[in-house]
Amino acid sequence: MSFADFRAMVEESPVDTRLIEARDKDDELVAVSLTDWLADGLSGVYKFFAPELAARSLGTFLVLWHVEHARTKGLENVYLGYWIGACSKMNYKTKFRPLEALTSSGWHDMATATQTATDRDASPSDTGDHTA
């Protein structure tokens, strides 16, 4: 993705898209979420953080920030954004409940849904505790 592509994704969107920054006590940028502010909730479209700080569970921190901020604003939903089951960097998303996946046949509870060939990439995997 080029800088121009990224800028267009943030600035030329039909929805209210914002960058949420997480900073440490020294005001150093450690994590960012590209977040869409929707009528019914917050959608964490894309999250990234300093790779050397992976042990701090910054992806989980960003999700918890979204949950708390949605709650204080009276919003019903937090969308965790895209998830690819084979990508270990996204496994932190499976720790949150309820966890639903949008498939061609609608929203499905991933804890009870029957896995189909087209849904396989959206199934959770248990990778252990990711607490900070």
ZAROPA-142299 format. One record per residue (C-alpha): residue number from 1; residue in one letter; z, y, x. Coordinates in pm, whole numbers, always signed. Layout:
! ZAROPA-142299
NUM A Z Y X $
...
END
This chain:
! ZAROPA-142299
1 M +0 +0 +0 $
2 S -98 +333 +144 $
3 F +113 +649 +123 $
4 A -136 +787 -132 $
5 D -97 +471 -346 $
6 F +283 +499 -331 $
7 R +275 +869 -415 $
8 A +46 +805 -713 $
9 M +279 +529 -837 $
10 V +572 +773 -837 $
11 E +410 +1105 -928 $
12 E +116 +1009 -1151 $
13 S +300 +772 -1383 $
14 P +305 +818 -1763 $
15 V +677 +733 -1756 $
16 D +970 +919 -1600 $
17 T +981 +756 -1256 $
18 R +1252 +850 -1006 $
19 L +1363 +742 -661 $
20 I +1730 +641 -653 $
21 E +1877 +670 -303 $
22 A +2183 +486 -172 $
23 R +2346 +644 +131 $
24 D +2633 +535 +350 $
25 K +2943 +741 +431 $
26 D +2748 +920 +709 $
27 D +2477 +1018 +457 $
28 E +2227 +777 +617 $
29 L +1969 +637 +375 $
30 V +2030 +260 +339 $
31 A +1851 +161 +17 $
32 V +1609 +296 -244 $
33 S +1505 +196 -593 $
34 L +1187 +315 -761 $
35 T +1319 +336 -1116 $
36 D +1149 +403 -1449 $
37 W +1369 +580 -1704 $
38 L +1275 +437 -2043 $
39 A +1393 +512 -2398 $
40 D +1591 +185 -2411 $
41 G +1696 +140 -2049 $
42 L +1632 +161 -1679 $
43 S +1366 -41 -1503 $
44 G +1418 -103 -1132 $
45 V +1049 -136 -1051 $
46 Y +1082 -179 -676 $
47 K +1382 -185 -444 $
48 F +1399 -179 -68 $
49 F +1669 -144 +193 $
50 A +1726 -142 +565 $
51 P +1667 -507 +667 $
52 E +1940 -497 +929 $
53 L +2187 -433 +645 $
54 A +2096 -743 +441 $
55 A +2453 -875 +465 $
56 R +2572 -572 +264 $
57 S +2387 -700 -47 $
58 L +2220 -367 -114 $
59 G +1979 -516 -369 $
60 T +2280 -631 -571 $
61 F +2441 -290 -525 $
62 L +2131 -120 -666 $
63 V +2126 -350 -969 $
64 L +2495 -282 -1036 $
65 W +2429 +92 -1007 $
66 H +2154 +57 -1270 $
67 V +2384 -140 -1501 $
68 E +2665 +116 -1473 $
69 H +2434 +415 -1508 $
70 A +2261 +264 -1815 $
71 R +2603 +196 -1968 $
72 T +2721 +555 -1916 $
73 K +2396 +688 -2067 $
74 G +2421 +456 -2370 $
75 L +2106 +263 -2275 $
76 E +2081 -100 -2390 $
77 N +1874 -258 -2115 $
78 V +1833 -286 -1742 $
79 Y +1507 -438 -1630 $
80 L +1527 -585 -1280 $
81 G +1157 -551 -1207 $
82 Y +918 -811 -1079 $
83 W +1053 -1141 -955 $
84 I +874 -1413 -761 $
85 G +1072 -1737 -745 $
86 A +927 -1837 -408 $
87 C +1035 -1508 -249 $
88 S +1389 -1548 -114 $
89 K +1428 -1170 -86 $
90 M +1430 -1152 -467 $
91 N +1689 -1424 -528 $
92 Y +1972 -1173 -581 $
93 K +1819 -1097 -922 $
94 T +1905 -1448 -1047 $
95 K +2278 -1370 -1029 $
96 F +2267 -1142 -1332 $
97 R +2306 -1255 -1695 $
98 P +2152 -1256 -1940 $
99 L +1839 -1318 -1739 $
100 E +1511 -1319 -1925 $
101 A +1151 -1354 -1816 $
102 L +849 -1205 -1989 $
103 T +576 -1468 -2018 $
104 S +252 -1482 -2212 $
105 S +453 -1610 -2512 $
106 G +720 -1336 -2501 $
107 W +1072 -1299 -2360 $
108 H +1259 -1620 -2271 $
109 D +1618 -1683 -2163 $
110 M +1570 -1829 -1817 $
111 A +1895 -2028 -1838 $
112 T +1768 -2236 -2130 $
113 A +1389 -2199 -2135 $
114 T +1173 -2500 -2075 $
115 Q +971 -2441 -1763 $
116 T +594 -2450 -1801 $
117 A +331 -2440 -1534 $
118 T +263 -2071 -1599 $
119 D +635 -1984 -1600 $
120 R +720 -2171 -1279 $
121 D +710 -1856 -1063 $
122 A +960 -1691 -1298 $
123 S +1231 -1960 -1284 $
124 P +1562 -1884 -1114 $
125 S +1694 -2070 -815 $
126 D +2058 -2089 -709 $
127 T +2091 -1962 -355 $
128 G +2464 -1895 -332 $
129 D +2691 -1598 -368 $
130 H +2557 -1253 -284 $
131 T +2871 -1046 -324 $
132 A +2922 -745 -103 $
END
